[in-house]
Amino acid sequence: MVAFAAPMVVGNIFQQLYSMADAMIVGRFVGGGALAAVGISMNVVMFLAALLIGLTTGSAVVIAQLFGAKDYTKLKRAVSVSIIFLAGLAVVIPVLGVTLTPGILRLLNTSEDIFDGAVIYMRILLGGMAGPVFYNMFTAYLRALGDTRRPLFILIFAVTLNVALDLYFVIVLKMGVTGAAIATITSQVTAALLCFFYARRFVPMLTVDKLAFDAELFRKILRYGIPAALQFSIVSLAQLAITRLINSFGPEAMAGITAVSRIDQFAIMPVTTLSMAMATFIAQNMGAGSEERAKKGFHTGLIFMLSCAIFMSAVLMVFAPQLISLFLNKDDVSTPEILRIAHSYLNIMVIFYFLFAFLFGFNGFFRGVGDAVIAMVFPIVSLTVRTLSAYALVGLAGMGPEALAWSIPIGWGLSSVASLVYYKKRLWVGKVAV
């Protein structure tokens, strides 16, 4: 399982560089206001993309189980059904998102100082959302079949292209957030096209010459996909509520927490990747009727996830100031305040990474055995508790931006305890699709 996950870890490192490159280059060469605009916009984009990504995740579980059961004919039909469904949504959601962008930003209480930049950045990313959606679709399906290495090379190329275009558009052409958004979309569309051509030539099971709809498989995909989509959407909605709270503290808080969020996404990435690898490993073994091997893989994976979390906590505690400074322009007058907020926030949060590993270890297990509903419920509970705790700590206890950091482990901890109880009671039994 570690050998299977290793290319995924490397791949996700490079995938995180998409948003990190935008934030880092914009923050250093444009300023804190531009960094805040990128942060707000990215949160909104992720909310609208969550539905599509969740449905892709659900489809991948069905494909992995069919692959484990060696039902290749039905597997190809499942790919066809998911392509039809996702293609339709990939058109509708960007149109709605681009139209509603200004209203959404107003609802989030976005400062007028950064409003125009946020509108431009968000509209460009939403307009090109089909690129990341289809890239994630193909890579999820390749992983479901056990192929994690080859898409990695495509991703490395795309990220390298993104960084090069970021530097050219932002530094050379002085295009600011507009250039950063164009660079990101260009590289994501390139990755999607390369994955498509690779799958078509080298992976016959993912090659669909004639699209066909299968109502039974569509219902199965929805059975797993809708809970995952709801999970990601509700999680993103909670993050938008938190974004609105951050905005109440001003652009400096938004910029500082944006920088920390990019570092955080990078730090927890090995844990989330192992969770995805675990889900695929468990789905294949459950599809083949080997529950004991699936459980053994879960226990082994959880140990690795906890080890990664503890290691990343130690690294960030030592190097937090240096890492945050990578996103900041030393000549910007707001930089000292941004650094102070970001450092305080990060120092609180990283202490509790082990709780995140525990929660997502169980999440990977539940998703792999086919218990898609409970795999949705516990992360949603975690984000809901976090959001309510953040507002309570600010409104009732009078805390500042650090309240957002303290609210995170509260959500992780409660959901982890609930996950352990659910697992021990074996309430997940009997949820496999095949």
ChimeraX attribute file (.defattr): number of C-alpha atoms within 10 A of each C-alpha:
attribute: neighborCount
match mode: 1-to-1
recipient: residues
	/A:1	15
	/A:2	15
	/A:3	9
	/A:4	18
	/A:5	24
	/A:6	17
	/A:7	19
	/A:8	26
	/A:9	21
	/A:10	19
	/A:11	23
	/A:12	20
	/A:13	20
	/A:14	20
	/A:15	20
	/A:16	16
	/A:17	22
	/A:18	23
	/A:19	20
	/A:20	21
	/A:21	22
	/A:22	26
	/A:23	28
	/A:24	23
	/A:25	25
	/A:26	30
	/A:27	30
	/A:28	19
	/A:29	21
	/A:30	20
	/A:31	23
	/A:32	29
	/A:33	23
	/A:34	25
	/A:35	32
	/A:36	32
	/A:37	30
	/A:38	29
	/A:39	26
	/A:40	27
	/A:41	23
	/A:42	19
	/A:43	18
	/A:44	23
	/A:45	21
	/A:46	20
	/A:47	20
	/A:48	20
	/A:49	25
	/A:50	23
	/A:51	25
	/A:52	29
	/A:53	24
	/A:54	21
	/A:55	25
	/A:56	29
	/A:57	25
	/A:58	25
	/A:59	30
	/A:60	30
	/A:61	29
	/A:62	32
	/A:63	30
	/A:64	29
	/A:65	29
	/A:66	25
	/A:67	22
	/A:68	23
	/A:69	17
	/A:70	14
	/A:71	13
	/A:72	15
	/A:73	11
	/A:74	15
	/A:75	20
	/A:76	19
	/A:77	21
	/A:78	25
	/A:79	26
	/A:80	22
	/A:81	20
	/A:82	24
	/A:83	20
	/A:84	13
	/A:85	15
	/A:86	19
	/A:87	14
	/A:88	10
	/A:89	16
	/A:90	22
	/A:91	14
	/A:92	10
	/A:93	19
	/A:94	22
	/A:95	15
	/A:96	13
	/A:97	22
	/A:98	18
	/A:99	13
	/A:100	12
	/A:101	20
	/A:102	19
	/A:103	10
	/A:104	16
	/A:105	20
	/A:106	13
	/A:107	12
	/A:108	20
	/A:109	16
	/A:110	25
	/A:111	18
	/A:112	11
	/A:113	13
	/A:114	18
	/A:115	20
	/A:116	14
	/A:117	20
	/A:118	28
	/A:119	22
	/A:120	19
	/A:121	25
	/A:122	27
	/A:123	23
	/A:124	20
	/A:125	27
	/A:126	27
	/A:127	18
	/A:128	20
	/A:129	24
	/A:130	24
	/A:131	21
	/A:132	22
	/A:133	22
	/A:134	25
	/A:135	21
	/A:136	20
	/A:137	25
	/A:138	23
	/A:139	24
	/A:140	26
	/A:141	24
	/A:142	23
	/A:143	22
	/A:144	28
	/A:145	21
	/A:146	17
	/A:147	17
	/A:148	24
	/A:149	17
	/A:150	15
	/A:151	23
	/A:152	21
	/A:153	15
	/A:154	18
	/A:155	26
	/A:156	19
	/A:157	15
	/A:158	24
	/A:159	26
	/A:160	15
	/A:161	20
	/A:162	27
	/A:163	21
	/A:164	14
	/A:165	21
	/A:166	29
	/A:167	21
	/A:168	16
	/A:169	20
	/A:170	22
	/A:171	16
	/A:172	10
	/A:173	11
	/A:174	14
	/A:175	17
	/A:176	22
	/A:177	29
	/A:178	21
	/A:179	22
	/A:180	29
	/A:181	27
	/A:182	20
	/A:183	26
	/A:184	27
	/A:185	22
	/A:186	17
	/A:187	23
	/A:188	28
	/A:189	20
	/A:190	22
	/A:191	25
	/A:192	24
	/A:193	16
	/A:194	18
	/A:195	24
	/A:196	18
	/A:197	12
	/A:198	15
	/A:199	20
	/A:200	15
	/A:201	10
	/A:202	10
	/A:203	13
	/A:204	10
	/A:205	18
	/A:206	22
	/A:207	17
	/A:208	14
	/A:209	8
	/A:210	6
	/A:211	14
	/A:212	15
	/A:213	16
	/A:214	13
	/A:215	10
	/A:216	11
	/A:217	20
	/A:218	18
	/A:219	12
	/A:220	17
	/A:221	25
	/A:222	18
	/A:223	20
	/A:224	27
	/A:225	28
	/A:226	24
	/A:227	23
	/A:228	29
	/A:229	23
	/A:230	19
	/A:231	26
	/A:232	25
	/A:233	22
	/A:234	21
	/A:235	23
	/A:236	23
	/A:237	20
	/A:238	21
	/A:239	20
	/A:240	21
	/A:241	18
	/A:242	20
	/A:243	22
	/A:244	19
	/A:245	21
	/A:246	26
	/A:247	20
	/A:248	17
	/A:249	12
	/A:250	14
	/A:251	24
	/A:252	24
	/A:253	25
	/A:254	30
	/A:255	34
	/A:256	30
	/A:257	30
	/A:258	29
	/A:259	30
	/A:260	23
	/A:261	17
	/A:262	20
	/A:263	20
	/A:264	18
	/A:265	17
	/A:266	18
	/A:267	21
	/A:268	19
	/A:269	21
	/A:270	24
	/A:271	26
	/A:272	21
	/A:273	23
	/A:274	27
	/A:275	27
	/A:276	25
	/A:277	28
	/A:278	31
	/A:279	29
	/A:280	32
	/A:281	28
	/A:282	33
	/A:283	34
	/A:284	28
	/A:285	23
	/A:286	26
	/A:287	24
	/A:288	17
	/A:289	15
	/A:290	13
	/A:291	16
	/A:292	12
	/A:293	14
	/A:294	23
	/A:295	16
	/A:296	12
	/A:297	19
	/A:298	24
	/A:299	16
	/A:300	13
	/A:301	23
	/A:302	24
	/A:303	13
	/A:304	17
	/A:305	25
	/A:306	19
	/A:307	14
	/A:308	20
	/A:309	24
	/A:310	17
	/A:311	14
	/A:312	20
	/A:313	20
	/A:314	12
	/A:315	12
	/A:316	19
	/A:317	15
	/A:318	11
	/A:319	10
	/A:320	18
	/A:321	17
	/A:322	11
	/A:323	15
	/A:324	23
	/A:325	20
	/A:326	15
	/A:327	30
	/A:328	28
	/A:329	19
	/A:330	15
	/A:331	10
	/A:332	16
	/A:333	11
	/A:334	17
	/A:335	20
	/A:336	14
	/A:337	14
	/A:338	24
	/A:339	24
	/A:340	15
	/A:341	20
	/A:342	27
	/A:343	23
	/A:344	17
	/A:345	22
	/A:346	25
	/A:347	18
	/A:348	17
	/A:349	19
	/A:350	24
	/A:351	17
	/A:352	19
	/A:353	23
	/A:354	22
	/A:355	23
	/A:356	24
	/A:357	28
	/A:358	23
	/A:359	25
	/A:360	26
	/A:361	28
	/A:362	24
	/A:363	26
	/A:364	26
	/A:365	30
	/A:366	28
	/A:367	29
	/A:368	32
	/A:369	29
	/A:370	28
	/A:371	22
	/A:372	24
	/A:373	20
	/A:374	20
	/A:375	25
	/A:376	23
	/A:377	17
	/A:378	24
	/A:379	23
	/A:380	22
	/A:381	19
	/A:382	24
	/A:383	25
	/A:384	19
	/A:385	21
	/A:386	25
	/A:387	23
	/A:388	15
	/A:389	20
	/A:390	28
	/A:391	19
	/A:392	15
	/A:393	19
	/A:394	16
	/A:395	12
	/A:396	10
	/A:397	11
	/A:398	10
	/A:399	14
	/A:400	17
	/A:401	23
	/A:402	20
	/A:403	21
	/A:404	25
	/A:405	20
	/A:406	18
	/A:407	22
	/A:408	24
	/A:409	23
	/A:410	18
	/A:411	25
	/A:412	26
	/A:413	19
	/A:414	16
	/A:415	24
	/A:416	23
	/A:417	14
	/A:418	13
	/A:419	23
	/A:420	13
	/A:421	11
	/A:422	15
	/A:423	14
	/A:424	9
	/A:425	9
	/A:426	9
	/A:427	13
	/A:428	20
	/A:429	13
	/A:430	10
	/A:431	16
	/A:432	19
	/A:433	18
	/A:434	15
